[in-house]
Amino acid sequence: MSSQRALRRLQDRLAGAMQAASLAELSASIVHEVNQPLAAIVANAGGEPTGRGQAGHEAEGEQYP
C-alpha cells in the first residue's frame, strides 16, 4: 500500500512539473510574439533603443556638463 501512495505522489509531482514546463513554454512564446513587432518598430524607427537620458544625447553628439 505504501508503494502505491508513493507512486501516486510521484505522479502528482510529475504532473505539476509538466504543467509548470508548459506554462513556461507558453510564456516564452508570448514574450517572443510581443517582442518581434516591437523590434521591427525600433528597427524601422532608425536605431537601437537608448532610452531617455545622457546616453541618448551622447549618441546624437550632445554632451552634458
CHARMM-style PDB file with segment names, atoms N, HN, CA, C and O in Angstrom:
ATOM      1  N   MET     1       0.817  -1.185   0.000  1.00  0.00      PROA
ATOM      2  CA  MET     1       0.000   0.000   0.000  1.00  0.00      PROA
ATOM      3  C   MET     1       0.865   1.255   0.000  1.00  0.00      PROA
ATOM      4  O   MET     1       0.539   2.234  -0.672  1.00  0.00      PROA
ATOM      5  N   SER     2       1.939   1.231   0.733  1.00  0.00      PROA
ATOM      6  HN  SER     2       2.203   0.436   1.278  1.00  0.00      PROA
ATOM      7  CA  SER     2       2.822   2.390   0.827  1.00  0.00      PROA
ATOM      8  C   SER     2       3.461   2.719  -0.514  1.00  0.00      PROA
ATOM      9  O   SER     2       3.608   3.892  -0.859  1.00  0.00      PROA
ATOM     10  N   SER     3       3.841   1.704  -1.267  1.00  0.00      PROA
ATOM     11  HN  SER     3       3.722   0.751  -0.986  1.00  0.00      PROA
ATOM     12  CA  SER     3       4.460   1.949  -2.568  1.00  0.00      PROA
ATOM     13  C   SER     3       3.453   2.557  -3.546  1.00  0.00      PROA
ATOM     14  O   SER     3       3.834   3.338  -4.418  1.00  0.00      PROA
ATOM     15  N   GLN     4       2.182   2.208  -3.410  1.00  0.00      PROA
ATOM     16  HN  GLN     4       1.873   1.573  -2.702  1.00  0.00      PROA
ATOM     17  CA  GLN     4       1.157   2.803  -4.274  1.00  0.00      PROA
ATOM     18  C   GLN     4       0.971   4.287  -3.957  1.00  0.00      PROA
ATOM     19  O   GLN     4       0.794   5.105  -4.860  1.00  0.00      PROA
ATOM     20  N   ARG     5       1.013   4.625  -2.678  1.00  0.00      PROA
ATOM     21  HN  ARG     5       1.157   3.961  -1.945  1.00  0.00      PROA
ATOM     22  CA  ARG     5       0.906   6.041  -2.290  1.00  0.00      PROA
ATOM     23  C   ARG     5       2.112   6.828  -2.767  1.00  0.00      PROA
ATOM     24  O   ARG     5       1.983   7.961  -3.231  1.00  0.00      PROA
ATOM     25  N   ALA     6       3.280   6.225  -2.651  1.00  0.00      PROA
ATOM     26  HN  ALA     6       3.384   5.304  -2.274  1.00  0.00      PROA
ATOM     27  CA  ALA     6       4.496   6.890  -3.116  1.00  0.00      PROA
ATOM     28  C   ALA     6       4.442   7.103  -4.625  1.00  0.00      PROA
ATOM     29  O   ALA     6       4.826   8.159  -5.127  1.00  0.00      PROA
ATOM     30  N   LEU     7       3.961   6.090  -5.340  1.00  0.00      PROA
ATOM     31  HN  LEU     7       3.649   5.232  -4.932  1.00  0.00      PROA
ATOM     32  CA  LEU     7       3.818   6.217  -6.790  1.00  0.00      PROA
ATOM     33  C   LEU     7       2.847   7.338  -7.134  1.00  0.00      PROA
ATOM     34  O   LEU     7       3.117   8.134  -8.033  1.00  0.00      PROA
ATOM     35  N   ARG     8       1.738   7.411  -6.441  1.00  0.00      PROA
ATOM     36  HN  ARG     8       1.518   6.765  -5.710  1.00  0.00      PROA
ATOM     37  CA  ARG     8       0.737   8.459  -6.694  1.00  0.00      PROA
ATOM     38  C   ARG     8       1.325   9.841  -6.417  1.00  0.00      PROA
ATOM     39  O   ARG     8       1.086  10.780  -7.176  1.00  0.00      PROA
ATOM     40  N   ARG     9       2.089   9.968  -5.337  1.00  0.00      PROA
ATOM     41  HN  ARG     9       2.283   9.205  -4.720  1.00  0.00      PROA
ATOM     42  CA  ARG     9       2.728  11.257  -5.025  1.00  0.00      PROA
ATOM     43  C   ARG     9       3.700  11.659  -6.127  1.00  0.00      PROA
ATOM     44  O   ARG     9       3.733  12.819  -6.538  1.00  0.00      PROA
ATOM     45  N   LEU    10       4.491  10.702  -6.605  1.00  0.00      PROA
ATOM     46  HN  LEU    10       4.464   9.760  -6.270  1.00  0.00      PROA
ATOM     47  CA  LEU    10       5.435  10.991  -7.682  1.00  0.00      PROA
ATOM     48  C   LEU    10       4.712  11.369  -8.969  1.00  0.00      PROA
ATOM     49  O   LEU    10       5.154  12.257  -9.698  1.00  0.00      PROA
ATOM     50  N   GLN    11       3.603  10.695  -9.246  1.00  0.00      PROA
ATOM     51  HN  GLN    11       3.244   9.973  -8.654  1.00  0.00      PROA
ATOM     52  CA  GLN    11       2.824  11.034 -10.435  1.00  0.00      PROA
ATOM     53  C   GLN    11       2.247  12.448 -10.321  1.00  0.00      PROA
ATOM     54  O   GLN    11       2.220  13.192 -11.301  1.00  0.00      PROA
ATOM     55  N   ASP    12       1.792  12.810  -9.134  1.00  0.00      PROA
ATOM     56  HN  ASP    12       1.814  12.205  -8.337  1.00  0.00      PROA
ATOM     57  CA  ASP    12       1.272  14.164  -8.915  1.00  0.00      PROA
ATOM     58  C   ASP    12       2.369  15.207  -9.092  1.00  0.00      PROA
ATOM     59  O   ASP    12       2.147  16.260  -9.689  1.00  0.00      PROA
ATOM     60  N   ARG    13       3.554  14.904  -8.568  1.00  0.00      PROA
ATOM     61  HN  ARG    13       3.735  14.048  -8.083  1.00  0.00      PROA
ATOM     62  CA  ARG    13       4.680  15.837  -8.729  1.00  0.00      PROA
ATOM     63  C   ARG    13       5.069  15.977 -10.193  1.00  0.00      PROA
ATOM     64  O   ARG    13       5.361  17.077 -10.661  1.00  0.00      PROA
ATOM     65  N   LEU    14       5.072  14.867 -10.909  1.00  0.00      PROA
ATOM     66  HN  LEU    14       4.834  13.974 -10.528  1.00  0.00      PROA
ATOM     67  CA  LEU    14       5.395  14.895 -12.335  1.00  0.00      PROA
ATOM     68  C   LEU    14       4.362  15.717 -13.099  1.00  0.00      PROA
ATOM     69  O   LEU    14       4.719  16.508 -13.973  1.00  0.00      PROA
ATOM     70  N   ALA    15       3.094  15.536 -12.777  1.00  0.00      PROA
ATOM     71  HN  ALA    15       2.804  14.893 -12.068  1.00  0.00      PROA
ATOM     72  CA  ALA    15       2.042  16.303 -13.444  1.00  0.00      PROA
ATOM     73  C   ALA    15       2.220  17.793 -13.171  1.00  0.00      PROA
ATOM     74  O   ALA    15       2.039  18.612 -14.072  1.00  0.00      PROA
ATOM     75  N   GLY    16       2.570  18.148 -11.949  1.00  0.00      PROA
ATOM     76  HN  GLY    16       2.717  17.482 -11.217  1.00  0.00      PROA
ATOM     77  CA  GLY    16       2.816  19.552 -11.612  1.00  0.00      PROA
ATOM     78  C   GLY    16       4.012  20.121 -12.355  1.00  0.00      PROA
ATOM     79  O   GLY    16       3.978  21.258 -12.824  1.00  0.00      PROA
ATOM     80  N   ALA    17       5.067  19.326 -12.460  1.00  0.00      PROA
ATOM     81  HN  ALA    17       5.095  18.402 -12.078  1.00  0.00      PROA
ATOM     82  CA  ALA    17       6.261  19.778 -13.181  1.00  0.00      PROA
ATOM     83  C   ALA    17       5.966  19.956 -14.662  1.00  0.00      PROA
ATOM     84  O   ALA    17       6.451  20.903 -15.282  1.00  0.00      PROA
ATOM     85  N   MET    18       5.180  19.061 -15.229  1.00  0.00      PROA
ATOM     86  HN  MET    18       4.786  18.292 -14.726  1.00  0.00      PROA
ATOM     87  CA  MET    18       4.818  19.181 -16.643  1.00  0.00      PROA
ATOM     88  C   MET    18       3.940  20.412 -16.873  1.00  0.00      PROA
ATOM     89  O   MET    18       4.066  21.091 -17.892  1.00  0.00      PROA
ATOM     90  N   GLN    19       3.063  20.690 -15.932  1.00  0.00      PROA
ATOM     91  HN  GLN    19       2.960  20.138 -15.104  1.00  0.00      PROA
ATOM     92  CA  GLN    19       2.211  21.875 -16.037  1.00  0.00      PROA
ATOM     93  C   GLN    19       3.057  23.143 -15.963  1.00  0.00      PROA
ATOM     94  O   GLN    19       2.824  24.085 -16.720  1.00  0.00      PROA
ATOM     95  N   ALA    20       4.027  23.175 -15.067  1.00  0.00      PROA
ATOM     96  HN  ALA    20       4.216  22.409 -14.452  1.00  0.00      PROA
ATOM     97  CA  ALA    20       4.916  24.333 -14.949  1.00  0.00      PROA
ATOM     98  C   ALA    20       5.749  24.509 -16.215  1.00  0.00      PROA
ATOM     99  O   ALA    20       5.956  25.634 -16.669  1.00  0.00      PROA
ATOM    100  N   ALA    21       6.222  23.416 -16.781  1.00  0.00      PROA
ATOM    101  HN  ALA    21       6.053  22.502 -16.412  1.00  0.00      PROA
ATOM    102  CA  ALA    21       7.002  23.489 -18.016  1.00  0.00      PROA
ATOM    103  C   ALA    21       6.151  24.012 -19.167  1.00  0.00      PROA
ATOM    104  O   ALA    21       6.625  24.803 -19.983  1.00  0.00      PROA
ATOM    105  N   SER    22       4.910  23.579 -19.236  1.00  0.00      PROA
ATOM    106  HN  SER    22       4.524  22.937 -18.574  1.00  0.00      PROA
ATOM    107  CA  SER    22       4.007  24.063 -20.282  1.00  0.00      PROA
ATOM    108  C   SER    22       3.746  25.551 -20.127  1.00  0.00      PROA
ATOM    109  O   SER    22       3.710  26.282 -21.116  1.00  0.00      PROA
ATOM    110  N   LEU    23       3.564  26.000 -18.902  1.00  0.00      PROA
ATOM    111  HN  LEU    23       3.594  25.405 -18.099  1.00  0.00      PROA
ATOM    112  CA  LEU    23       3.338  27.418 -18.646  1.00  0.00      PROA
ATOM    113  C   LEU    23       4.564  28.243 -19.017  1.00  0.00      PROA
ATOM    114  O   LEU    23       4.433  29.330 -19.580  1.00  0.00      PROA
ATOM    115  N   ALA    24       5.741  27.740 -18.708  1.00  0.00      PROA
ATOM    116  HN  ALA    24       5.848  26.858 -18.250  1.00  0.00      PROA
ATOM    117  CA  ALA    24       6.976  28.446 -19.062  1.00  0.00      PROA
ATOM    118  C   ALA    24       7.127  28.539 -20.575  1.00  0.00      PROA
ATOM    119  O   ALA    24       7.527  29.579 -21.097  1.00  0.00      PROA
ATOM    120  N   GLU    25       6.812  27.467 -21.274  1.00  0.00      PROA
ATOM    121  HN  GLU    25       6.487  26.622 -20.850  1.00  0.00      PROA
ATOM    122  CA  GLU    25       6.904  27.466 -22.739  1.00  0.00      PROA
ATOM    123  C   GLU    25       5.902  28.449 -23.343  1.00  0.00      PROA
ATOM    124  O   GLU    25       6.231  29.178 -24.279  1.00  0.00      PROA
ATOM    125  N   LEU    26       4.697  28.467 -22.813  1.00  0.00      PROA
ATOM    126  HN  LEU    26       4.430  27.875 -22.053  1.00  0.00      PROA
ATOM    127  CA  LEU    26       3.678  29.399 -23.289  1.00  0.00      PROA
ATOM    128  C   LEU    26       4.099  30.836 -23.035  1.00  0.00      PROA
ATOM    129  O   LEU    26       3.923  31.695 -23.899  1.00  0.00      PROA
ATOM    130  N   SER    27       4.651  31.105 -21.863  1.00  0.00      PROA
ATOM    131  HN  SER    27       4.794  30.407 -21.162  1.00  0.00      PROA
ATOM    132  CA  SER    27       5.113  32.455 -21.528  1.00  0.00      PROA
ATOM    133  C   SER    27       6.226  32.905 -22.468  1.00  0.00      PROA
ATOM    134  O   SER    27       6.222  34.044 -22.936  1.00  0.00      PROA
ATOM    135  N   ALA    28       7.163  32.032 -22.742  1.00  0.00      PROA
ATOM    136  HN  ALA    28       7.167  31.107 -22.362  1.00  0.00      PROA
ATOM    137  CA  ALA    28       8.260  32.369 -23.651  1.00  0.00      PROA
ATOM    138  C   ALA    28       7.734  32.658 -25.049  1.00  0.00      PROA
ATOM    139  O   ALA    28       8.224  33.563 -25.725  1.00  0.00      PROA
ATOM    140  N   SER    29       6.751  31.902 -25.480  1.00  0.00      PROA
ATOM    141  HN  SER    29       6.353  31.167 -24.931  1.00  0.00      PROA
ATOM    142  CA  SER    29       6.159  32.115 -26.798  1.00  0.00      PROA
ATOM    143  C   SER    29       5.459  33.467 -26.870  1.00  0.00      PROA
ATOM    144  O   SER    29       5.579  34.174 -27.870  1.00  0.00      PROA
ATOM    145  N   ILE    30       4.736  33.829 -25.826  1.00  0.00      PROA
ATOM    146  HN  ILE    30       4.638  33.254 -25.013  1.00  0.00      PROA
ATOM    147  CA  ILE    30       4.043  35.121 -25.795  1.00  0.00      PROA
ATOM    148  C   ILE    30       5.048  36.259 -25.805  1.00  0.00      PROA
ATOM    149  O   ILE    30       4.869  37.237 -26.532  1.00  0.00      PROA
ATOM    150  N   VAL    31       6.098  36.145 -25.010  1.00  0.00      PROA
ATOM    151  HN  VAL    31       6.243  35.351 -24.420  1.00  0.00      PROA
ATOM    152  CA  VAL    31       7.135  37.185 -24.981  1.00  0.00      PROA
ATOM    153  C   VAL    31       7.754  37.345 -26.364  1.00  0.00      PROA
ATOM    154  O   VAL    31       7.972  38.467 -26.819  1.00  0.00      PROA
ATOM    155  N   HSD    32       8.033  36.246 -27.026  1.00  0.00      PROA
ATOM    156  HN  HSD    32       7.855  35.334 -26.656  1.00  0.00      PROA
ATOM    157  CA  HSD    32       8.614  36.304 -28.369  1.00  0.00      PROA
ATOM    158  C   HSD    32       7.656  36.998 -29.340  1.00  0.00      PROA
ATOM    159  O   HSD    32       8.079  37.847 -30.124  1.00  0.00      PROA
ATOM    160  N   GLU    33       6.384  36.646 -29.293  1.00  0.00      PROA
ATOM    161  HN  GLU    33       6.040  35.956 -28.656  1.00  0.00      PROA
ATOM    162  CA  GLU    33       5.399  37.224 -30.208  1.00  0.00      PROA
ATOM    163  C   GLU    33       5.206  38.717 -29.967  1.00  0.00      PROA
ATOM    164  O   GLU    33       4.934  39.458 -30.911  1.00  0.00      PROA
ATOM    165  N   VAL    34       5.339  39.168 -28.739  1.00  0.00      PROA
ATOM    166  HN  VAL    34       5.560  38.566 -27.971  1.00  0.00      PROA
ATOM    167  CA  VAL    34       5.227  40.600 -28.441  1.00  0.00      PROA
ATOM    168  C   VAL    34       6.510  41.323 -28.828  1.00  0.00      PROA
ATOM    169  O   VAL    34       6.458  42.447 -29.326  1.00  0.00      PROA
ATOM    170  N   ASN    35       7.653  40.697 -28.607  1.00  0.00      PROA
ATOM    171  HN  ASN    35       7.695  39.783 -28.203  1.00  0.00      PROA
ATOM    172  CA  ASN    35       8.940  41.333 -28.862  1.00  0.00      PROA
ATOM    173  C   ASN    35       9.213  41.526 -30.349  1.00  0.00      PROA
ATOM    174  O   ASN    35       9.817  42.526 -30.734  1.00  0.00      PROA
ATOM    175  N   GLN    36       8.785  40.601 -31.183  1.00  0.00      PROA
ATOM    176  HN  GLN    36       8.294  39.788 -30.870  1.00  0.00      PROA
ATOM    177  CA  GLN    36       9.070  40.690 -32.615  1.00  0.00      PROA
ATOM    178  C   GLN    36       8.551  41.982 -33.240  1.00  0.00      PROA
ATOM    179  O   GLN    36       9.332  42.675 -33.893  1.00  0.00      PROA
ATOM    180  N   PRO    37       7.273  42.349 -33.078  1.00  0.00      PROA
ATOM    181  CA  PRO    37       6.810  43.610 -33.669  1.00  0.00      PROA
ATOM    182  C   PRO    37       7.495  44.824 -33.052  1.00  0.00      PROA
ATOM    183  O   PRO    37       7.749  45.808 -33.746  1.00  0.00      PROA
ATOM    184  N   LEU    38       7.793  44.765 -31.766  1.00  0.00      PROA
ATOM    185  HN  LEU    38       7.586  43.965 -31.202  1.00  0.00      PROA
ATOM    186  CA  LEU    38       8.477  45.893 -31.129  1.00  0.00      PROA
ATOM    187  C   LEU    38       9.875  46.067 -31.704  1.00  0.00      PROA
ATOM    188  O   LEU    38      10.315  47.195 -31.927  1.00  0.00      PROA
ATOM    189  N   ALA    39      10.570  44.976 -31.943  1.00  0.00      PROA
ATOM    190  HN  ALA    39      10.212  44.060 -31.761  1.00  0.00      PROA
ATOM    191  CA  ALA    39      11.906  45.052 -32.539  1.00  0.00      PROA
ATOM    192  C   ALA    39      11.826  45.619 -33.952  1.00  0.00      PROA
ATOM    193  O   ALA    39      12.695  46.391 -34.358  1.00  0.00      PROA
ATOM    194  N   ALA    40      10.798  45.245 -34.701  1.00  0.00      PROA
ATOM    195  HN  ALA    40      10.092  44.618 -34.371  1.00  0.00      PROA
ATOM    196  CA  ALA    40      10.629  45.777 -36.054  1.00  0.00      PROA
ATOM    197  C   ALA    40      10.345  47.274 -36.015  1.00  0.00      PROA
ATOM    198  O   ALA    40      10.852  48.023 -36.850  1.00  0.00      PROA
ATOM    199  N   ILE    41       9.547  47.712 -35.062  1.00  0.00      PROA
ATOM    200  HN  ILE    41       9.135  47.104 -34.383  1.00  0.00      PROA
ATOM    201  CA  ILE    41       9.249  49.140 -34.926  1.00  0.00      PROA
ATOM    202  C   ILE    41      10.523  49.911 -34.619  1.00  0.00      PROA
ATOM    203  O   ILE    41      10.779  50.951 -35.227  1.00  0.00      PROA
ATOM    204  N   VAL    42      11.317  49.417 -33.690  1.00  0.00      PROA
ATOM    205  HN  VAL    42      11.108  48.572 -33.197  1.00  0.00      PROA
ATOM    206  CA  VAL    42      12.572  50.082 -33.330  1.00  0.00      PROA
ATOM    207  C   VAL    42      13.513  50.114 -34.530  1.00  0.00      PROA
ATOM    208  O   VAL    42      14.147  51.135 -34.792  1.00  0.00      PROA
ATOM    209  N   ALA    43      13.607  49.009 -35.255  1.00  0.00      PROA
ATOM    210  HN  ALA    43      13.092  48.179 -35.042  1.00  0.00      PROA
ATOM    211  CA  ALA    43      14.497  48.953 -36.416  1.00  0.00      PROA
ATOM    212  C   ALA    43      14.048  49.934 -37.493  1.00  0.00      PROA
ATOM    213  O   ALA    43      14.882  50.594 -38.114  1.00  0.00      PROA
ATOM    214  N   ASN    44      12.762  50.035 -37.717  1.00  0.00      PROA
ATOM    215  HN  ASN    44      12.085  49.500 -37.213  1.00  0.00      PROA
ATOM    216  CA  ASN    44      12.247  50.947 -38.734  1.00  0.00      PROA
ATOM    217  C   ASN    44      12.285  52.399 -38.280  1.00  0.00      PROA
ATOM    218  O   ASN    44      12.228  53.309 -39.108  1.00  0.00      PROA
ATOM    219  N   ALA    45      12.381  52.622 -36.982  1.00  0.00      PROA
ATOM    220  HN  ALA    45      12.427  51.883 -36.310  1.00  0.00      PROA
ATOM    221  CA  ALA    45      12.466  53.985 -36.465  1.00  0.00      PROA
ATOM    222  C   ALA    45      13.880  54.528 -36.606  1.00  0.00      PROA
ATOM    223  O   ALA    45      14.098  55.727 -36.431  1.00  0.00      PROA
ATOM    224  N   GLY    46      14.825  53.687 -36.912  1.00  0.00      PROA
ATOM    225  HN  GLY    46      14.649  52.713 -37.055  1.00  0.00      PROA
ATOM    226  CA  GLY    46      16.163  54.157 -37.212  1.00  0.00      PROA
ATOM    227  C   GLY    46      17.216  53.870 -36.178  1.00  0.00      PROA
ATOM    228  O   GLY    46      18.228  54.570 -36.155  1.00  0.00      PROA
ATOM    229  N   GLY    47      17.048  52.906 -35.336  1.00  0.00      PROA
ATOM    230  HN  GLY    47      16.225  52.338 -35.355  1.00  0.00      PROA
ATOM    231  CA  GLY    47      18.147  52.605 -34.440  1.00  0.00      PROA
ATOM    232  C   GLY    47      17.767  51.755 -33.266  1.00  0.00      PROA
ATOM    233  O   GLY    47      16.654  51.243 -33.147  1.00  0.00      PROA
ATOM    234  N   GLU    48      18.740  51.631 -32.410  1.00  0.00      PROA
ATOM    235  HN  GLU    48      19.644  52.048 -32.507  1.00  0.00      PROA
ATOM    236  CA  GLU    48      18.589  50.853 -31.195  1.00  0.00      PROA
ATOM    237  C   GLU    48      17.902  51.708 -30.140  1.00  0.00      PROA
ATOM    238  O   GLU    48      18.075  52.926 -30.115  1.00  0.00      PROA
ATOM    239  N   PRO    49      17.130  51.079 -29.275  1.00  0.00      PROA
ATOM    240  CA  PRO    49      16.536  51.850 -28.185  1.00  0.00      PROA
ATOM    241  C   PRO    49      17.618  52.277 -27.196  1.00  0.00      PROA
ATOM    242  O   PRO    49      18.381  51.441 -26.712  1.00  0.00      PROA
ATOM    243  N   THR    50      17.686  53.560 -26.897  1.00  0.00      PROA
ATOM    244  HN  THR    50      17.066  54.239 -27.289  1.00  0.00      PROA
ATOM    245  CA  THR    50      18.697  54.055 -25.964  1.00  0.00      PROA
ATOM    246  C   THR    50      18.060  54.584 -24.693  1.00  0.00      PROA
ATOM    247  O   THR    50      18.761  54.838 -23.714  1.00  0.00      PROA
ATOM    248  N   GLY    51      16.771  54.753 -24.688  1.00  0.00      PROA
ATOM    249  HN  GLY    51      16.201  54.547 -25.484  1.00  0.00      PROA
ATOM    250  CA  GLY    51      16.114  55.328 -23.531  1.00  0.00      PROA
ATOM    251  C   GLY    51      16.294  56.824 -23.533  1.00  0.00      PROA
ATOM    252  O   GLY    51      16.853  57.388 -24.474  1.00  0.00      PROA
ATOM    253  N   ARG    52      15.836  57.457 -22.509  1.00  0.00      PROA
ATOM    254  HN  ARG    52      15.382  57.000 -21.744  1.00  0.00      PROA
ATOM    255  CA  ARG    52      15.988  58.904 -22.405  1.00  0.00      PROA
ATOM    256  C   ARG    52      17.003  59.187 -21.319  1.00  0.00      PROA
ATOM    257  O   ARG    52      16.906  58.671 -20.206  1.00  0.00      PROA
ATOM    258  N   GLY    53      17.943  59.986 -21.645  1.00  0.00      PROA
ATOM    259  HN  GLY    53      18.021  60.406 -22.549  1.00  0.00      PROA
ATOM    260  CA  GLY    53      18.967  60.306 -20.664  1.00  0.00      PROA
ATOM    261  C   GLY    53      20.264  60.641 -21.348  1.00  0.00      PROA
ATOM    262  O   GLY    53      20.311  60.878 -22.555  1.00  0.00      PROA
ATOM    263  N   GLN    54      21.296  60.658 -20.576  1.00  0.00      PROA
ATOM    264  HN  GLN    54      21.258  60.466 -19.596  1.00  0.00      PROA
ATOM    265  CA  GLN    54      22.606  61.082 -21.058  1.00  0.00      PROA
ATOM    266  C   GLN    54      23.086  60.217 -22.225  1.00  0.00      PROA
ATOM    267  O   GLN    54      23.633  60.752 -23.189  1.00  0.00      PROA
ATOM    268  N   ALA    55      22.903  58.932 -22.165  1.00  0.00      PROA
ATOM    269  HN  ALA    55      22.459  58.498 -21.382  1.00  0.00      PROA
ATOM    270  CA  ALA    55      23.389  58.053 -23.231  1.00  0.00      PROA
ATOM    271  C   ALA    55      22.714  58.376 -24.559  1.00  0.00      PROA
ATOM    272  O   ALA    55      23.365  58.345 -25.603  1.00  0.00      PROA
ATOM    273  N   GLY    56      21.436  58.681 -24.535  1.00  0.00      PROA
ATOM    274  HN  GLY    56      20.908  58.706 -23.687  1.00  0.00      PROA
ATOM    275  CA  GLY    56      20.725  59.020 -25.758  1.00  0.00      PROA
ATOM    276  C   GLY    56      21.218  60.310 -26.365  1.00  0.00      PROA
ATOM    277  O   GLY    56      21.296  60.425 -27.588  1.00  0.00      PROA
ATOM    278  N   HSD    57      21.555  61.285 -25.541  1.00  0.00      PROA
ATOM    279  HN  HSD    57      21.492  61.192 -24.547  1.00  0.00      PROA
ATOM    280  CA  HSD    57      22.048  62.559 -26.050  1.00  0.00      PROA
ATOM    281  C   HSD    57      23.479  62.439 -26.553  1.00  0.00      PROA
ATOM    282  O   HSD    57      23.839  63.071 -27.546  1.00  0.00      PROA
ATOM    283  N   GLU    58      24.285  61.650 -25.892  1.00  0.00      PROA
ATOM    284  HN  GLU    58      23.993  61.137 -25.085  1.00  0.00      PROA
ATOM    285  CA  GLU    58      25.664  61.476 -26.350  1.00  0.00      PROA
ATOM    286  C   GLU    58      25.699  60.806 -27.715  1.00  0.00      PROA
ATOM    287  O   GLU    58      26.565  61.103 -28.539  1.00  0.00      PROA
ATOM    288  N   ALA    59      24.757  59.905 -27.951  1.00  0.00      PROA
ATOM    289  HN  ALA    59      24.053  59.664 -27.282  1.00  0.00      PROA
ATOM    290  CA  ALA    59      24.718  59.233 -29.243  1.00  0.00      PROA
ATOM    291  C   ALA    59      24.405  60.227 -30.357  1.00  0.00      PROA
ATOM    292  O   ALA    59      24.782  60.001 -31.507  1.00  0.00      PROA
ATOM    293  N   GLU    60      23.718  61.330 -30.030  1.00  0.00      PROA
ATOM    294  HN  GLU    60      23.413  61.514 -29.096  1.00  0.00      PROA
ATOM    295  CA  GLU    60      23.377  62.343 -31.018  1.00  0.00      PROA
ATOM    296  C   GLU    60      24.429  63.441 -31.084  1.00  0.00      PROA
ATOM    297  O   GLU    60      24.276  64.395 -31.847  1.00  0.00      PROA
ATOM    298  N   GLY    61      25.483  63.325 -30.305  1.00  0.00      PROA
ATOM    299  HN  GLY    61      25.608  62.551 -29.685  1.00  0.00      PROA
ATOM    300  CA  GLY    61      26.550  64.314 -30.338  1.00  0.00      PROA
ATOM    301  C   GLY    61      26.419  65.400 -29.287  1.00  0.00      PROA
ATOM    302  O   GLY    61      27.282  66.274 -29.208  1.00  0.00      PROA
ATOM    303  N   GLU    62      25.379  65.376 -28.486  1.00  0.00      PROA
ATOM    304  HN  GLU    62      24.678  64.666 -28.550  1.00  0.00      PROA
ATOM    305  CA  GLU    62      25.224  66.369 -27.428  1.00  0.00      PROA
ATOM    306  C   GLU    62      25.938  65.871 -26.178  1.00  0.00      PROA
ATOM    307  O   GLU    62      26.063  64.669 -25.947  1.00  0.00      PROA
ATOM    308  N   GLN    63      26.399  66.820 -25.386  1.00  0.00      PROA
ATOM    309  HN  GLN    63      26.297  67.797 -25.574  1.00  0.00      PROA
ATOM    310  CA  GLN    63      27.076  66.437 -24.154  1.00  0.00      PROA
ATOM    311  C   GLN    63      26.487  67.209 -22.990  1.00  0.00      PROA
ATOM    312  O   GLN    63      25.999  68.329 -23.141  1.00  0.00      PROA
ATOM    313  N   TYR    64      26.544  66.588 -21.837  1.00  0.00      PROA
ATOM    314  HN  TYR    64      26.941  65.678 -21.714  1.00  0.00      PROA
ATOM    315  CA  TYR    64      26.121  67.231 -20.605  1.00  0.00      PROA
ATOM    316  C   TYR    64      27.344  67.783 -19.898  1.00  0.00      PROA
ATOM    317  O   TYR    64      28.444  67.248 -20.041  1.00  0.00      PROA
ATOM    318  N   PRO    65      27.157  68.851 -19.136  1.00  0.00      PROA
ATOM    319  CA  PRO    65      28.309  69.395 -18.382  1.00  0.00      PROA
ATOM    320  C   PRO    65      28.809  68.438 -17.334  1.00  0.00      PROA
ATOM    321  OT1 PRO    65      29.765  68.746 -16.622  1.00  0.00      PROA
TER     322      PRO     65
END
